[in-house]
């Protein structure tokens, strides 16, 4: 069975390659019944996406994916059903966008020291001009022959110990969950298996997340294996959290991660959408 919900996706408002309008059209064509837009640290695409979703007759969930520094590691917290006009949420995201702007310039400076000129300008040209992320640098470096794939760019240039790495200085877990809850949303740990944490460290993250008011874990994710669906479902159950599902879709150039292909949640999960007033 296929899940009718996809609650994690990106557009050109951050590092996706489809506009919010194009993303909603693709979701409708793929049979998605309820779609969230969760761009990195920005609400910029939500108005356009909401209008497009209504035009296609699919349910829309306004969201965001907030960058968090926890235990010296970057993790992502998705906010679902947020009020995009909430002042505290917008102020917090503006702070993160200011940091993103500095970080992008610093990545460009560090790559220039490594002999790769014009990386910041090239990455910016591939972005919306406002939010320049590591994925934009990766696309630029692939286009200019410095790596064969985006994954290879991260391994060669953008992770700790490599020339273009800049340590994250993001929101705290408490701040991110507080912004989401204060904006009437539900906080979700995004793609938890992707962090490659030990079991004990992951459970510490989930415990801290629960303590500050977190609501759910992304059990079904485009970057999780089938075995990981069940592992994350058990973690959710152990901590009394709900379960979410999202592809983490970034665009059609990644054909292994498509909209509308997510399986149903494992048995026993309480869906994050169980009491939503959105038909699916």
N, C-alpha and C positions, 0 to 999 in steps of 0.2 A: 504493500500500500504506500501511496505517496502522501506526504504531509502537504496540506493546502496553505501552510504558513511559511513565509521566509522573512525572518526578523533580523537579518544582518546583511546589508549590501551597501555599496559605495557608488558614488557618481562623480562627475567632474567637479563637483563642489569640493572634493578632497582628492583622492588618488584613483578614482575610477575613470574609465574611458568612455562611458556613456553619460549623456546629460540626464538629469532627473526625468525629463519627459521620455527620452529613449529607454531608460531603465524600466519605467512603468509599462511602456508598450511591450517590451520584451517579457516582462513578468506576466502580463495578461496573455500574451501569445503562448507562454509556457504553461498556462493553467494555474498560476499562483492565484489564490483567492484573497489572501491578506498579505500585504507587503510592507516592510519597514525600510526607510532610508536611514542609515546610521553612519553618516560621514564622520571622518576623524576630526574631532575638536571643533566642529562648525555646524551651524544650523542653516547655512546659506541656501541649501537646495530644497528645503522642506516645503516652502510655499508652491514652488513649481511642481514638485512631486505630488503634492496633495491634489492640485488641479488636474494633473495628468491621470492620476489614479481614478479620480471621480469620473473622468471622461471614458475610462475603460471599464467602469463598473466593478473595480476591485477595492477591497478594504485597504485603508492606508493607516499606518502607524508612524507618527513623527518620532524620530529617534536621533541618537548621536552615539559615537564611540569615543569615550574619553580616555586619554593617555594618563597612566598612573605610574608613579614610582613607588614600589613596595619592596622592602627588604633588598634594596640595591638592584632591583630588576624592574624592567618595564612590563606592565600588564595592561590590558585594555578592559574597560568596563562599559558595556552598552547600556544606554538609557532608552527605555521604550515608553511611548505614550507621554512624552514630555511636552510641557507648554513652551512652545518656541518663543514666547514673548516674556518668559520669566526673567526678571532683572538679574537675580543672583547667578542663574545658570549662564546667562549671556556674558556677565562680567567675568566669571571664571573661565569661560571659553576664550574670551578676548585675551586674557592673560596667557593662556596656552598658545594662542596664535602668535602673540608677540614673541614668545620663546621659539616657536617654530620658525619664524622669520629669521631670528638670529642664528638658529641652528643651521638653517639652510645655507646662509652666507658662510658660516664657519666650515661646513662640509666642503663648500666650494674652495675656501682658502686652503684647507688641508689637502684636498685633491690636487690643487695647483702646486703645492709643495712637493707632491709625489709625481709631478710632471704631466698632469692632466689639466690643461688650461680650458677655461670657458665652461666648466661643469655647472656652476650656479646659473649662468645665463641660459645654458642649454636646458637644464632642468626646469627653470622658470618658464621657458617657451613651451614646454610640454604640459604645463599646469594651467590652472585658471588665472595665474598671475598673482593670486593672493595667498593661497596655501601651497607651499612647495615642500613636498615630502621626499623621503628616501626612495620611494618607488619611482618618482620622477627622475631622480639621479640615476637610478638603475636603468630606466628606459633610455636615457641619454647615453650611458656608458655602453649599453648593448648596441645602440645605433651606430656608435663610433668605433666599434670593434674591440673594445676593452674586455669584453666577456661575451660568452655565447648565449647566456640566458640571464634573466633577472635573478634567479636563485644563485647563479654563479657570481654575480656582482656583489650580492650581500656577503657571500663567503670570502671574496677576494678584497673587498673595499670597505664594507659598511658595518662589520661586526667588530667587537672588542679586539684591539690589537692590530687592526687593519688601517690603512691610510686615511680613510674617510669617516672613521668612527667618531661620533660625538656622544658622550654619555647623556642620557635623558635627565631632565630636571622638570618632572611633570607634577600633576596634582597628587596629593596624598589620597589614599583609599577613602579616608573619612570625608575629605572634601568632595571627591567625585560622587560618592553615593549620596552625600548631603545635597549637592546641587540637583541630582536627579530626583530624589525624593521631594525636595522643596519645590520642584517644578511639576509635581504630580505624577511622576513617572515611576517605573520599576527598574531597579538596577540589576544587571545580569553580568556575570563573569564571562567574557568572550573567549571562545576556543581554548578552554583551559588545558587541554592535552598538548597544545602547541608550545607551551612554555618549557617543556622538557624538565619539569621539576621532579624531584623525588616525591614519592607518595606522601611522606611526612611533611615536606615543605608545602605541597599543594593543599594538604588538609589544614595547615596553618593559615594559608591564604584564605581558604573557604571559611575557616573559623573567624578570622578577622573581618572578613566581608560580611558574614552573618551578624557579627557583633555591632557593626556600624549601620545595619539596616538594609543589607542586600537582600534581594528577592529571589534570584534564580541563577542557575548555571546553564550555559549553552551546552546542552547534552549532545544534540545532533548538530554537527558543524561540517562545513565543506572540507575542513582540514582534519577531521577525525576519522579514524577507522571504525569498522563495525564493532570491534572489541571495545574501542574507547567509548562508543555510545553507552554501552552497558556499564563500563567502569564509572563514567561520569554520572550515570543515572543512580548508581549506588551511593556515590558521594552526595548527590542532591538529597536522596532519601535520608542518609545519615544525619544531615544537618537541617532537615526540615525545609529545604528550599524547593522551589518550583523548577521546572525544566523548560528550556527554550530551544528553538531550532533556527539556524540561519546558515546560509551558504557562504557568507563573506565574499559575495560576488564582486568582482572588480571590472569585468568586461569580457567580451567574447573572444579576446585573444588567449584566454585561459579556458579551453574547451573542456577540460576535466572537471571544471567547477561551474555548473550551469544552474540557472534558476529553474524552479519547479521540479527538481529531481531529489529533494530531500525525503528520506524515509520517515515513517511515523516514529514518534517517540517510543522507547522501550516500554513494555508493560509496567504498570505501577507508578509511572511518572505523573505528577500533577502539572499539566501545562500552564505556562505563565499566562496564557490567554483564557484560562478556564472560566473566568467571570467577565470577560470583555464584552462589550456591546457592539461587536463587529461580526457580521455574518461571514462564515467561511464554508 
